[in-house]
Amino acid sequence: MARLLQDTSKFHPSEWYTANRMQRASTESQKSRSECVIAESWRLVDEIEKTTQKTQSDVNKKIEQRREEIKFWKQELDNKLEQIVHETEVLLTFKNRLERALESCKEPLVVAQKCLLYRQRRVGIDLVHDEVEQELLKEVEVLQGIIALLGRTLEQTNEQIRRNRSAKYNLEMDLKDKFTALTIDDYCASLTNDTPHIIYADNAMKLGGNFVSPEDWIDFSNINVEKADKQRNNSLALKALIDSILSQTANDMRKQCEMVNIAFRNRVKEVKDAKHKLETFLAMVMDETASQEKNIAALKKAIADKEGPVKVAQTRLEARNHRPNVELCYDTVHCSLMNEVQEITKNIQRQDALAQAETELKRLSCRQLSLEEEIKVKENTLYIDEVLCMQMRESVCINNY
């Protein structure tokens, strides 16, 4: 019985108390460490939460800033696009004005060239390089110069329109990209931690080769804006130039057209005056011709009227030559008859006045023909200048475009 009470396999009560104390101490130590870990975990979780919130808040602010930057540049691009579109539309109207002005030059040029061609039909002394021809040649030169100038300006306008459209295209492409970027950033700004369908995207951290720096991003849009401004300024300068050219060319055309018309009017007046003088001379020549014809008729009648007296005188002489013997006397009668026959014969044979009169009549006829031909020349010239040319020039209308 005593051996049972003293069994060595059993622990002493002190050991039991010691073991319990140790368990309690170990448990309390483990609990303390666990509580420290929990406290540290909560502190870490709180710190991470605050850091995450701060980082996310910073990102949200930067997204908002970025959206404002995009909106700013989008507004700038919109303004420049509106301006360049407006300038292009205005420039198209100026192009139309140039085309109409260029088209309007064709008729005056054709008229001037036809006038020169018609005036080649003048004949004789009237085929002269007069002031009208000089002014017509100058008008052709002016019109050809204006046509060349308007053609070059039209080409310049077409090129400027092309450049405007190129700038417009760049602005539209930039605006399209800005709109897409703003849409994406608007979407990003709308995302929260509770937004459904948000996912992990491991590949999102990879930077591709197409990324540009913020400076390059600003420079890209700034260059587009500067190009648009440059083309807009060029368009404004070109519009002023076109206005000046259209005004000046119209004035030059009107001025030269009036110079030609004045030259035509003066020339027509000169030709009419010359024709009137020729007609006066012709009337004088015809009057003189009539007088000379009367004179010749009178001379011929006078000569014819002497046939009777000469016959009478010669018959008397012939009869008296048959007086017999001493009666054949050279008396005063015979002497007078001889003188009468000689005088009448001499007067009949003197036809100088008649020949001279007939010569003058021929000269008068030649002068009459020459005057009539010259009057026809003047009539032809007047028909060309006054009817063909001046009436055709009435259709020429020079407007401002």
Helices and strands as residue ranges (DSSP letters): H 2-5, H 13-104, H 106-119, G 124-126, H 131-190, G 202-205, H 214-305, H 307-320, G 325-327, H 332-349, H 352-382, I 383-389, H 390-393
